[in-house]
Amino acid sequence: MKNGFIFLLLLLVATSCQFFETEKVSSDEIYKEEMQTIDWKEVDRYPSFSNCENSLEKPEQKDCFISTISSHLYQSISHEEMVAVREIYDTVKVNFEISSNGKLSILEIKMDTLLQKEFPDLEKWLLQSIDSLKPVAPAYKRGIPVKTQFTLPVIIQTN
């Protein structure tokens, strides 16, 4: 009887080990799953200037970054002599990029031809203004500096 009990106990232990086996997952499968879950259109931290470094929330970071660039552009343009023959209310779209090193560069400036004829130096002024801005930190995605692109509408209005 005792031998039967021991045999039954060994049989139970030997067959129950299959329930404790774990499924092996390759590192390639984990990598593929992780890559699919990442939202590549969003960053974890936006590029920043020295006055924006204290912003902890993403919406605040983006707002501070955009408002810093906008106010700098408007201040630079306002110092130029802009004399128009007629009343103008138009929008210039400035496409720019911040590299993973934090270098800010303009990719394209889109403006109406009438606005370009009225203010032939406007593009040059925008380029000079952007060149004088230096972000202190690039955008980050999962702790890695990444390149980002933005489109900033600049409203030109005369009286």
C-alpha positions as CSV (number, residue, x, y, z in Angstrom):
1,M,0.0,0.0,0.0
2,K,2.8,2.3,0.9
3,N,4.6,1.6,-2.4
4,G,1.3,2.3,-4.3
5,F,1.0,5.6,-2.6
6,I,4.5,6.6,-3.4
7,F,4.1,5.4,-7.0
8,L,0.9,7.5,-7.3
9,L,2.6,10.5,-5.8
10,L,5.5,10.3,-8.2
11,L,3.1,9.8,-11.1
12,L,1.2,12.9,-10.1
13,V,4.4,15.0,-9.7
14,A,5.8,13.8,-13.1
15,T,2.7,14.6,-15.0
16,S,1.9,17.9,-13.4
17,C,5.2,19.6,-14.5
18,Q,3.7,20.2,-17.9
19,F,1.3,22.7,-16.4
20,F,4.2,24.8,-15.1
21,E,5.9,25.2,-18.5
22,T,6.1,28.8,-19.8
23,E,5.8,29.8,-23.4
24,K,9.0,31.1,-24.8
25,V,8.7,34.4,-26.7
26,S,11.5,35.5,-29.0
27,S,13.0,39.0,-28.7
28,D,12.0,39.6,-32.3
29,E,8.3,39.1,-31.4
30,I,8.6,41.4,-28.5
31,Y,10.3,44.0,-30.7
32,K,7.6,43.7,-33.4
33,E,4.8,44.1,-30.8
34,E,6.5,47.1,-29.2
35,M,7.0,48.8,-32.6
36,Q,3.3,48.4,-33.4
37,T,2.2,50.0,-30.1
38,I,4.4,53.2,-30.5
39,D,2.6,56.2,-31.9
40,W,5.2,57.6,-34.3
41,K,3.3,60.9,-34.9
42,E,3.6,62.0,-31.3
43,V,6.6,62.8,-29.1
44,D,7.0,62.3,-25.4
45,R,8.6,65.8,-24.9
46,Y,8.4,68.7,-27.3
47,P,11.4,70.8,-28.3
48,S,12.0,73.6,-25.8
49,F,13.6,77.0,-25.3
50,S,15.1,78.1,-22.0
51,N,11.8,79.8,-21.0
52,C,9.8,76.5,-21.6
53,E,12.0,74.1,-19.7
54,N,9.8,74.2,-16.6
55,S,6.6,73.1,-18.5
56,L,5.9,69.6,-17.3
57,E,2.8,68.7,-19.3
58,K,2.9,68.0,-23.0
59,P,0.2,70.5,-24.0
60,E,2.0,73.3,-22.0
61,Q,5.3,72.3,-23.6
62,K,3.9,72.6,-27.1
63,D,2.0,75.9,-26.4
64,C,5.2,77.4,-24.9
65,F,7.3,76.3,-27.8
66,I,4.9,77.6,-30.5
67,S,4.2,80.9,-28.6
68,T,7.9,81.6,-28.2
69,I,8.5,81.2,-31.9
70,S,5.4,83.2,-32.8
71,S,6.2,86.1,-30.6
72,H,9.8,86.1,-31.8
73,L,8.7,86.2,-35.4
74,Y,6.1,89.0,-34.8
75,Q,8.7,91.1,-32.9
76,S,11.3,90.7,-35.6
77,I,8.8,91.6,-38.4
78,S,7.4,94.6,-36.4
79,H,10.9,96.2,-36.4
80,E,11.0,96.2,-40.2
81,E,9.5,99.0,-42.2
82,M,6.4,97.4,-43.8
83,V,4.6,99.9,-45.9
84,A,1.7,98.6,-48.0
85,V,-0.3,100.4,-50.7
86,R,-3.5,98.6,-49.8
87,E,-5.0,96.9,-46.7
88,I,-3.7,93.3,-46.3
89,Y,-4.9,90.4,-44.3
90,D,-3.1,87.2,-45.3
91,T,-1.5,84.2,-43.8
92,V,2.0,83.0,-44.4
93,K,2.7,79.3,-43.6
94,V,6.2,78.6,-42.3
95,N,7.2,75.0,-42.3
96,F,10.2,74.3,-40.1
97,E,12.2,71.5,-38.6
98,I,14.0,71.0,-35.3
99,S,16.8,68.4,-35.8
100,S,17.7,65.8,-33.2
101,N,20.6,68.1,-32.3
102,G,18.2,71.0,-31.6
103,K,19.0,73.0,-34.8
104,L,16.0,74.9,-36.1
105,S,15.8,75.3,-39.9
106,I,13.1,76.5,-42.3
107,L,11.9,74.0,-44.8
108,E,9.5,76.1,-46.8
109,I,7.7,79.5,-46.6
110,K,4.3,79.5,-48.4
111,M,2.8,82.9,-49.1
112,D,0.5,84.4,-51.7
113,T,2.1,86.1,-54.7
114,L,0.3,89.4,-54.0
115,L,1.8,89.4,-50.5
116,Q,5.2,88.6,-51.9
117,K,4.9,91.5,-54.4
118,E,3.8,93.9,-51.6
119,F,6.6,92.8,-49.2
120,P,9.4,91.4,-51.3
121,D,11.7,91.1,-48.2
122,L,9.2,89.3,-46.0
123,E,10.7,85.9,-46.7
124,K,14.2,87.2,-45.9
125,W,13.0,88.7,-42.6
126,L,11.3,85.4,-41.6
127,L,14.5,83.5,-42.4
128,Q,16.6,85.9,-40.4
129,S,14.2,85.8,-37.5
130,I,14.2,82.0,-37.4
131,D,18.0,81.8,-37.7
132,S,18.4,84.0,-34.6
133,L,16.3,81.5,-32.5
134,K,18.1,78.6,-30.9
135,P,16.1,75.8,-29.1
136,V,18.0,74.4,-26.1
137,A,16.6,70.9,-26.5
138,P,15.2,68.8,-29.3
139,A,12.0,66.7,-29.0
140,Y,12.3,63.3,-27.3
141,K,10.6,60.0,-28.0
142,R,11.3,57.3,-25.4
143,G,14.3,59.2,-24.1
144,I,15.9,59.5,-27.6
145,P,16.2,62.9,-29.3
146,V,14.2,63.0,-32.5
147,K,13.7,65.3,-35.5
148,T,10.3,67.1,-35.5
149,Q,8.5,69.3,-38.1
150,F,5.9,72.0,-37.5
151,T,3.9,74.4,-39.7
152,L,3.3,77.8,-38.1
153,P,0.7,80.2,-39.6
154,V,1.9,83.8,-39.5
155,I,-0.9,86.4,-40.0
156,I,0.1,89.5,-41.8
157,Q,-2.3,92.4,-41.3
158,T,-1.9,96.0,-42.2
159,N,-4.1,99.0,-41.5
